[in-house]
């Protein structure tokens, strides 16, 4: 009898296992359809659809997380969580450089617009003509850069565009930072000057006509409530098209059935929802109302209680730094001394801040090229810390260069002059190491980091009088070009998008538009030019190693773009793209 | 009327100057760290921000007279469009919560006055004080934790996100319950305290004694004689709250992610979106003036002594 029960028990066990396995495979089965809801960051809502974007709308929210879903750039960057050209997702084949690097040939793959028309070189020409006629309105325009460096463009057939450049450029630089910005747009639908006007070749006629077309399209892009009804925006080439949108930034997208790319959407709908604050977003997340959201860093310890979600920090392709103003009337001369900058860098305890304040999610930054996610651009030197946290080393640098160090007080230059052991050019006797530093409020962990840094600085007698201010106030101070700005930390550093090759020509070169601190070094300028003109990636190593040592700014830990929480039933979102682009066409749900 | 116009114009002048005095330029705020000096110059030129302040103000006033409140730098919409989408949402939220507060607070206040120093009076007084002393954000968070988080998950943790035409759908309507409750609870506490003390004041008046002497029932005294007089302070409060109904409940809207006027104003202040700030301020200024006017009219309706004569 007992053995009969045993046999029965074994059968039951086998049955249970089989049932569990069976239900498991059903649970993990890829479901067709479904709606995924993704949370936008506070105050980062999309509001501009036309992919020739002016400064006010040139944001990650508008480009990477909105326009690109509907209008694919000619060359797609981002491949399985790394920063590189993704040939399979690009509507064009890899560019071919010839004539010593002065000619670029672009060949289209023959993908289709959603109305069935083929994407042709005319669509590239249309975009380029509009850009040339309206370059002052294009956010990415830098005098002398794209499209000024295109001497001529020809279109030998429907599938080919040939650009002749004004000189040789490095293929990495030109592909990653210039061609990356081109977006074919449907000339057969958009080349007109009014809603009721007929389609023409206005962009080819004259610059004035090109401006009229741009004015019309820009104006239509300012009618958010008409995005889903205007015939203009119904023709797309990306995997998604708009279903609805509000001026608050609530977006609903549905698959574009005519998308020619390799991965077609599985989801039936993808929604982006605006969130007023981190707290509001977290409330919705806790209730399970989001499929893909984030947990505020200060609440990160609570992530374990959200068992229905998977946690994953989303690291952007960015660097972080604190900017000194080399033109500051009182302290500029001090900042120009390399030993002083080295002393300050020695007083930044990046590892300590990451461990104790960032809850372990920060990433140490020792130079001008992002080290995370892992990439082939950051070299080994930059990944080591040339100036590790060392208060004694900082004090020694100051005392060896003519400063009387007063830990806890204010150090003073006691040996002015340019000789060995003296404070350096322009630093006067009695000059105090007493600076004003402004930091952006809003991200608590960064505020705490900055306050900790000020405390560490005082250990070597460098007094920072710190002031918190809104982000906008800090960046105005930092980039306003005044002699009163001193030390500024806006928290966001620099993200390399859509200029993906991290050359720094816009931030650290002498006179560069976003070189707010006015750092200037001839060696760096030469190194930077080499990164833009050479095909050799080693020029980037030379550039970054020099700046890691020369400290144009104070390097500071990078925070992840967000601490992602994605529902366990949502798949295909990992790895997250360092360029902060979304790939909902890869996403799908499973039952559990 | 002329006085009201002067007030509104005065508000526009002050707001205009204050927005220009805010630290941090609008162009940099909108364009971000990547913007080059030519970008900044182009932006300022496009929006007339490179003109002298007086000229900027006159241009603004001229457009205002033509019904044009400007164009939002940040939200890519005209201010009129933004107001037309955000104001109705705020009106719905604040009107429902104020109405609910009135419906509960007026009888509650009367009951407490009639049952003065009885158990129920002590109980509701304690509840009122507790609610009134609660910071609105704290009350809102408590409501979310109790009703909109696991394990309860009874209601949505955020306000309705769709167009107001969809508010009759349960999905949307249920989103209004918690924000309305968090606003109404605090307002009930306030109104009921005023109503209680106002009723108490009136219950000892001569006209009440006379009415009782003439044989009017308790209910008749309360609802026919006391109520109208006791409502006067509530009308004052309502008149004063009208601007708030238009300007929105910033904290509640932010916590419940409800895209009303308060949130619009807050976001615009953070992004230096001057046209929106000015537009909202003008609307609130007009609402304030109208609110005071309406309060005066209602005083006259409920209290014949303040009616204008001759």
HADDOCK unambig.tbl for C-alpha pairs under 7 A between the chains (distance, minus, plus):
assign (segid A and resid 43 and name CA) (segid B and resid 267 and name CA) 6.86 0.50 0.50
assign (segid A and resid 47 and name CA) (segid B and resid 75 and name CA) 6.19 0.50 0.50
assign (segid A and resid 47 and name CA) (segid B and resid 76 and name CA) 6.10 0.50 0.50
assign (segid A and resid 55 and name CA) (segid B and resid 31 and name CA) 5.31 0.50 0.50
assign (segid A and resid 55 and name CA) (segid B and resid 39 and name CA) 6.92 0.50 0.50
assign (segid A and resid 56 and name CA) (segid B and resid 30 and name CA) 5.45 0.50 0.50
assign (segid A and resid 56 and name CA) (segid B and resid 31 and name CA) 4.94 0.50 0.50
assign (segid A and resid 222 and name CA) (segid B and resid 76 and name CA) 5.41 0.50 0.50
assign (segid A and resid 222 and name CA) (segid B and resid 77 and name CA) 6.07 0.50 0.50
assign (segid A and resid 223 and name CA) (segid B and resid 77 and name CA) 6.69 0.50 0.50
assign (segid A and resid 247 and name CA) (segid B and resid 75 and name CA) 6.68 0.50 0.50
assign (segid A and resid 275 and name CA) (segid B and resid 257 and name CA) 6.03 0.50 0.50
assign (segid A and resid 276 and name CA) (segid B and resid 254 and name CA) 5.58 0.50 0.50
assign (segid A and resid 276 and name CA) (segid B and resid 257 and name CA) 5.10 0.50 0.50
assign (segid A and resid 277 and name CA) (segid B and resid 254 and name CA) 6.54 0.50 0.50
assign (segid A and resid 279 and name CA) (segid B and resid 255 and name CA) 6.70 0.50 0.50
assign (segid A and resid 280 and name CA) (segid B and resid 254 and name CA) 7.00 0.50 0.50
assign (segid A and resid 280 and name CA) (segid B and resid 255 and name CA) 5.10 0.50 0.50
assign (segid A and resid 280 and name CA) (segid B and resid 256 and name CA) 6.01 0.50 0.50
assign (segid A and resid 280 and name CA) (segid B and resid 257 and name CA) 5.76 0.50 0.50
assign (segid A and resid 283 and name CA) (segid B and resid 157 and name CA) 6.13 0.50 0.50
assign (segid A and resid 284 and name CA) (segid B and resid 157 and name CA) 5.69 0.50 0.50
assign (segid A and resid 284 and name CA) (segid B and resid 158 and name CA) 6.85 0.50 0.50
assign (segid A and resid 286 and name CA) (segid B and resid 149 and name CA) 6.11 0.50 0.50
assign (segid A and resid 287 and name CA) (segid B and resid 148 and name CA) 6.18 0.50 0.50
assign (segid A and resid 287 and name CA) (segid B and resid 149 and name CA) 4.78 0.50 0.50
assign (segid A and resid 287 and name CA) (segid B and resid 150 and name CA) 6.26 0.50 0.50
assign (segid A and resid 287 and name CA) (segid B and resid 153 and name CA) 6.49 0.50 0.50
assign (segid A and resid 287 and name CA) (segid B and resid 157 and name CA) 6.98 0.50 0.50
assign (segid A and resid 472 and name CA) (segid B and resid 24 and name CA) 5.66 0.50 0.50
assign (segid A and resid 472 and name CA) (segid B and resid 28 and name CA) 6.95 0.50 0.50
assign (segid A and resid 472 and name CA) (segid B and resid 29 and name CA) 4.69 0.50 0.50
assign (segid A and resid 473 and name CA) (segid B and resid 23 and name CA) 5.71 0.50 0.50
assign (segid A and resid 473 and name CA) (segid B and resid 24 and name CA) 3.99 0.50 0.50
assign (segid A and resid 475 and name CA) (segid B and resid 28 and name CA) 6.99 0.50 0.50
assign (segid A and resid 475 and name CA) (segid B and resid 33 and name CA) 6.36 0.50 0.50
assign (segid A and resid 476 and name CA) (segid B and resid 24 and name CA) 5.15 0.50 0.50
assign (segid A and resid 476 and name CA) (segid B and resid 25 and name CA) 6.11 0.50 0.50
assign (segid A and resid 476 and name CA) (segid B and resid 28 and name CA) 5.82 0.50 0.50
assign (segid A and resid 513 and name CA) (segid B and resid 36 and name CA) 4.48 0.50 0.50
assign (segid A and resid 513 and name CA) (segid B and resid 37 and name CA) 6.45 0.50 0.50
assign (segid A and resid 514 and name CA) (segid B and resid 33 and name CA) 6.61 0.50 0.50
assign (segid A and resid 514 and name CA) (segid B and resid 34 and name CA) 5.92 0.50 0.50
assign (segid A and resid 514 and name CA) (segid B and resid 35 and name CA) 6.82 0.50 0.50
assign (segid A and resid 514 and name CA) (segid B and resid 36 and name CA) 6.12 0.50 0.50
